[in-house]
């Protein structure tokens, strides 16, 4: 199914046959593959760790993983081991890294699934060693030591790293683990002019020297996230960020992490297109209040259109004024602003003129696109309306919204 045919089937382009999906997010897997190829173009022969945590930022982890791998991704990255297990259950056997654990994490299952493990502390290494012994496993468990170079979240501090590296070396000698990687995460790479990113890169060099002094030789060193990857070519020494591999999340989904730069500026294609259909249109007089709190009052006779999505669908309640592009039958599409407070299941658009409630006007049942490509609103516009970031908007779209994946070269690839 092509993007255009999907749009026509599901109502993105005005049609008399909108299909049976009342609310849907079209996921363009061809765009995922384009974005992977774009990132590989930037990083050259380095490895790409495609971050598909949080159900691939709300896009659907299984299909996105298949497309990322088909386009050349070398590893998949998740946060929770349950996310990794779900991918294994779906038949995805590519190298997988998971890096955020709790004392309740099932490390034995992780070993059974062949997951590479990010490690930030001694207790994690102890749990992994116990799981290895419990399984009687012959092969050591590949681990990636995570160091906190300035972000202040998980990761061992430079002060504690010598002790952790020494313990890791003991477990490595015992055949229980293999320190395959060393990694960290950047705090302000989305603000390329700030000096802290260079400071973190230098701290990462110190961390590497510490683990090497302990007798460890990590083969995969990864530091750059999406903004660092996209801006590295502008640096005097791109390799100081790109290292052996990069971990890219947001860029896979065709979204920009950089203020003032659209996805198109960066050579990326947005992947998610969110839409529904107008389910009610009514005439109201001047002075009509709209939604809870009556924060919006019509200043003239007009027509209100009801858009049947709300905060239970993942649209932020605070995003008053978010854009909605409407495709009335037989008329040119136009972008309107949501008015009044967004409710759990619905929001309202003021069409700006009376006389549009008649079905012949083409608004009842018309496709209403919150964000997408081309002339449709961008995800960033909803993020701005909500006072948040584009990452949050796509990630929070709820399961009530039907995902429809289209494209994907793996669907038509010859079976091995």
MARPAFI-109737 format. One record per residue (C-alpha): residue in three letters; y, x, z. Coordinates in steps of 0.2 Angstrom, whole numbers, padded with zeros to 4 digits, always signed. Example, Ala and Ser with C-alpha at 12.3 -4.5 7.8 and 13.67 -1.06 7.14 Angstrom:
<nodes>
ALA-0022+0062+0039;SER-0005+0068+0036;
</nodes>
This chain:
<nodes>
UNK+0000+0000+0000;UNK+0017+0007-0005;UNK+0033+0005+0005;UNK+0040-0007-0007;UNK+0025-0018-0008;UNK+0024-0018+0011;UNK+0042-0023+0012;UNK+0039-0037+0000;UNK+0023-0043+0008;UNK+0031-0043+0026;UNK+0048-0049+0021;UNK+0059-0034+0022;UNK+0064-0038+0004;UNK+0068-0057+0003;UNK+0053-0066-0002;UNK+0045-0084-0001;UNK+0029-0076+0006;UNK+0033-0066+0021;UNK+0015-0065+0027;UNK+0009-0069+0045;UNK+0018-0055+0055;UNK+0033-0063+0065;UNK+0039-0047+0072;UNK+0033-0030+0065;UNK+0036-0012+0065;UNK+0032-0005+0048;UNK+0026+0013+0050;UNK+0028+0024+0034;UNK+0014+0037+0035;UNK+0020+0045+0019;UNK+0036+0048+0028;UNK+0026+0057+0042;UNK+0018+0068+0029;UNK+0035+0072+0021;UNK+0042+0077+0038;UNK+0027+0088+0042;UNK+0029+0097+0025;UNK+0048+0099+0029;UNK+0044+0107+0046;UNK+0031+0118+0038;UNK+0044+0124+0025;UNK+0055+0129+0039;UNK+0043+0138+0050;UNK+0033+0147+0036;UNK+0016+0154+0041;UNK+0018+0149+0059;UNK+0008+0135+0067;UNK+0014+0117+0069;UNK+0009+0108+0085;UNK+0012+0090+0081;UNK+0017+0081+0097;UNK+0010+0063+0096;UNK+0011+0059+0115;UNK+0016+0041+0121;UNK+0007+0033+0106;UNK+0016+0045+0094;UNK+0033+0040+0101;UNK+0028+0021+0098;UNK+0022+0024+0080;UNK+0003+0023+0083;UNK-0006+0040+0088;UNK-0022+0038+0078;UNK-0014+0035+0061;UNK+0001+0047+0064;UNK-0011+0061+0069;UNK-0022+0059+0053;UNK-0006+0060+0042;UNK+0001+0074+0052;UNK-0016+0084+0050;UNK-0017+0079+0032;UNK+0000+0086+0028;UNK-0004+0103+0037;UNK-0001+0101+0056;UNK-0012+0114+0065;UNK-0013+0107+0082;UNK-0010+0090+0090;UNK+0000+0089+0107;UNK-0001+0076+0120;UNK+0004+0075+0138;UNK-0010+0065+0147;UNK-0028+0069+0145;UNK-0032+0051+0142;UNK-0021+0051+0127;UNK-0032+0066+0120;UNK-0048+0057+0125;UNK-0042+0042+0115;UNK-0040+0053+0099;UNK-0057+0060+0101;UNK-0064+0043+0103;UNK-0056+0038+0086;UNK-0065+0053+0078;UNK-0051+0065+0077;UNK-0058+0083+0080;UNK-0043+0094+0077;UNK-0037+0106+0090;UNK-0029+0096+0104;UNK-0017+0102+0118;UNK-0013+0092+0134;UNK-0001+0099+0147;UNK+0003+0087+0161;UNK-0010+0083+0175;UNK-0012+0077+0192;UNK-0025+0080+0206;UNK-0034+0065+0199;UNK-0035+0071+0181;UNK-0053+0071+0175;UNK-0055+0089+0169;UNK-0074+0087+0166;UNK-0070+0074+0153;UNK-0057+0086+0146;UNK-0070+0100+0144;UNK-0082+0088+0136;UNK-0069+0083+0123;UNK-0065+0101+0119;UNK-0046+0099+0125;UNK-0035+0115+0127;UNK-0026+0113+0143;UNK-0008+0117+0148;UNK-0007+0124+0166;UNK+0008+0125+0177;UNK+0000+0130+0194;UNK-0014+0137+0203;UNK-0022+0121+0208;UNK-0024+0116+0190;UNK-0034+0132+0187;UNK-0045+0129+0202;UNK-0049+0112+0196;UNK-0053+0118+0178;UNK-0064+0132+0185;UNK-0073+0119+0196;UNK-0076+0107+0181;UNK-0082+0122+0171;UNK-0095+0126+0184;UNK-0100+0108+0187;UNK-0104+0106+0168;UNK-0113+0123+0167;UNK-0102+0126+0151;UNK-0105+0143+0142;UNK-0089+0144+0133;UNK-0073+0148+0143;UNK-0059+0134+0143;UNK-0044+0138+0132;UNK-0028+0136+0143;UNK-0010+0138+0139;UNK+0000+0145+0154;UNK+0017+0136+0155;UNK+0032+0145+0162;UNK+0048+0137+0168;UNK+0062+0147+0159;UNK+0076+0136+0165;UNK+0072+0117+0162;UNK+0067+0115+0180;UNK+0052+0103+0177;UNK+0034+0108+0177;UNK+0029+0126+0173;UNK+0027+0141+0185;UNK+0043+0150+0190;UNK+0045+0168+0185;UNK+0044+0173+0203;UNK+0027+0164+0205;UNK+0020+0169+0188;UNK+0013+0186+0193;UNK+0002+0178+0206;UNK-0004+0164+0194;UNK-0007+0177+0180;UNK-0017+0188+0191;UNK-0028+0173+0196;UNK-0030+0167+0178;UNK-0036+0185+0174;UNK-0049+0184+0188;UNK-0055+0167+0180;UNK-0055+0175+0163;UNK-0066+0190+0168;UNK-0078+0177+0176;UNK-0079+0168+0159;UNK-0072+0152+0165;UNK-0056+0151+0156;UNK-0047+0160+0141;UNK-0028+0161+0142;UNK-0026+0156+0124;UNK-0007+0152+0125;UNK+0009+0154+0134;UNK+0023+0141+0132;UNK+0039+0134+0139;UNK+0051+0120+0135;UNK+0070+0121+0130;UNK+0083+0112+0140;UNK+0098+0111+0128;UNK+0092+0115+0111;UNK+0100+0099+0104;UNK+0117+0108+0108;UNK+0115+0123+0097;UNK+0131+0131+0103;UNK+0126+0132+0121;UNK+0120+0150+0127;UNK+0106+0143+0139;UNK+0094+0143+0124;UNK+0095+0161+0121;UNK+0094+0164+0140;UNK+0078+0154+0140;UNK+0071+0164+0126;UNK+0075+0180+0135;UNK+0066+0173+0151;UNK+0051+0169+0140;UNK+0050+0187+0134;UNK+0050+0192+0153;UNK+0036+0180+0156;UNK+0026+0187+0142;UNK+0028+0204+0149;UNK+0022+0198+0166;UNK+0006+0190+0159;UNK+0002+0205+0148;UNK+0004+0217+0163;UNK-0009+0206+0172;UNK-0021+0210+0157;UNK-0019+0193+0148;UNK-0015+0193+0129;UNK-0010+0175+0124;UNK-0012+0173+0105;UNK-0002+0157+0104;UNK+0016+0158+0110;UNK+0026+0142+0108;UNK+0044+0138+0114;UNK+0053+0128+0101;UNK+0055+0109+0101;UNK+0062+0099+0086;UNK+0080+0104+0088;UNK+0076+0122+0090;UNK+0065+0122+0075;UNK+0078+0114+0064;UNK+0092+0125+0070;UNK+0082+0142+0071;UNK+0086+0147+0052;UNK+0104+0147+0057;UNK+0101+0160+0071;UNK+0102+0179+0069;UNK+0084+0180+0075;UNK+0075+0164+0071;UNK+0059+0171+0077;UNK+0066+0172+0095;UNK+0064+0153+0095;UNK+0050+0150+0082;UNK+0037+0162+0090;UNK+0019+0159+0084;UNK+0020+0141+0084;UNK+0032+0126+0087;UNK+0030+0110+0096;UNK+0038+0096+0086;UNK+0039+0078+0091;UNK+0055+0068+0086;UNK+0056+0077+0069;UNK+0039+0070+0064;UNK+0046+0053+0065;UNK+0061+0057+0054;UNK+0074+0056+0068;UNK+0088+0068+0071;UNK+0090+0076+0088;UNK+0107+0084+0083;UNK+0124+0075+0085;UNK+0133+0073+0069;UNK+0117+0076+0058;UNK+0108+0062+0050;UNK+0089+0063+0046;UNK+0094+0064+0028;UNK+0105+0079+0032;UNK+0090+0088+0040;UNK+0078+0083+0025;UNK+0069+0070+0036;UNK+0063+0053+0032;UNK+0063+0039+0046;UNK+0046+0032+0049;UNK+0048+0016+0059;UNK+0056+0000+0051;UNK+0058-0014+0064;UNK+0061-0032+0059;UNK+0058-0050+0062;UNK+0064-0067+0055;UNK+0078-0078+0060;UNK+0070-0093+0069;UNK+0085-0104+0072;UNK+0103-0107+0064;UNK+0116-0119+0072;UNK+0134-0123+0070;UNK+0145-0121+0086;UNK+0163-0125+0089;UNK+0176-0112+0095;UNK+0174-0109+0113;UNK+0155-0109+0113;UNK+0148-0096+0126;UNK+0133-0086+0120;UNK+0118-0081+0131;UNK+0117-0077+0150;UNK+0134-0073+0158;UNK+0143-0081+0144;UNK+0151-0064+0140;UNK+0154-0069+0122;UNK+0164-0084+0117;UNK+0166-0089+0099;UNK+0185-0089+0094;UNK+0182-0101+0079;UNK+0169-0113+0073;UNK+0155-0103+0067;UNK+0136-0102+0064;UNK+0124-0093+0076;UNK+0108-0086+0071;UNK+0094-0083+0083;UNK+0084-0067+0082;UNK+0067-0069+0091;UNK+0066-0051+0099;UNK+0072-0046+0116;UNK+0070-0033+0130;UNK+0051-0038+0132;UNK+0049-0032+0114;UNK+0058-0015+0119;UNK+0075-0019+0113;UNK+0087-0013+0127;UNK+0095-0027+0137;UNK+0111-0017+0138;UNK+0112-0014+0119;UNK+0125-0027+0116;UNK+0133-0025+0099;UNK+0118-0018+0091;UNK+0117-0020+0072;UNK+0105-0032+0063;UNK+0104-0032+0044;UNK+0100-0050+0037;UNK+0093-0054+0020;UNK+0097-0072+0017;UNK+0088-0079+0002;UNK+0098-0078-0014;UNK+0112-0069-0006;UNK+0117-0051-0003;UNK+0111-0043+0013;UNK+0124-0040+0026;UNK+0124-0031+0043;UNK+0130-0041+0058;UNK+0132-0036+0077;UNK+0122-0044+0090;UNK+0133-0054+0102;UNK+0131-0059+0120;UNK+0118-0052+0132;UNK+0101-0048+0125;UNK+0087-0059+0133;UNK+0069-0056+0136;UNK+0063-0064+0120;UNK+0079-0066+0109;UNK+0096-0061+0104;UNK+0110-0069+0095;UNK+0120-0065+0079;UNK+0137-0073+0075;UNK+0137-0076+0056;UNK+0156-0077+0056;UNK+0158-0093+0047;UNK+0153-0112+0049;UNK+0142-0121+0036;UNK+0127-0109+0036;UNK+0115-0119+0046;UNK+0109-0129+0031;UNK+0092-0122+0025;UNK+0099-0121+0008;UNK+0111-0107+0014;UNK+0096-0096+0015;UNK+0097-0090+0033;UNK+0083-0099+0042;UNK+0068-0088+0040;UNK+0078-0074+0033;UNK+0072-0056+0036;UNK+0082-0048+0050;UNK+0080-0029+0051;UNK+0086-0020+0067;UNK+0083-0003+0060;UNK+0075+0006+0045;UNK+0080+0016+0030;UNK+0092+0015+0016;UNK+0106+0002+0019;UNK+0098-0004+0035;UNK+0104+0001+0052;UNK+0098+0018+0059;UNK+0089+0020+0076;UNK+0103+0030+0082;UNK+0115+0015+0081;UNK+0104+0005+0093;UNK+0104+0021+0104;UNK+0123+0021+0104;UNK+0124+0003+0108;UNK+0112+0005+0123;UNK+0120+0022+0129;UNK+0104+0031+0126;UNK+0095+0042+0114;UNK+0085+0038+0098;UNK+0069+0045+0106;UNK+0069+0030+0119;UNK+0073+0016+0107;UNK+0057+0020+0096;UNK+0046+0024+0111;UNK+0049+0008+0120;UNK+0045-0004+0106;UNK+0032-0014+0115;UNK+0015-0020+0110;UNK+0021-0037+0106;UNK+0028-0030+0090;UNK+0014-0028+0077;UNK+0012-0011+0069;UNK+0009-0011+0051;UNK+0004+0007+0045;UNK+0007+0010+0026;UNK+0004+0025+0015;UNK-0006+0040+0021;UNK-0014+0052+0010;UNK-0030+0053+0021;UNK-0033+0034+0016;UNK-0037+0039-0002;UNK-0043+0057+0001;UNK-0061+0060-0005;UNK-0074+0059+0009;UNK-0082+0075+0014;
</nodes>
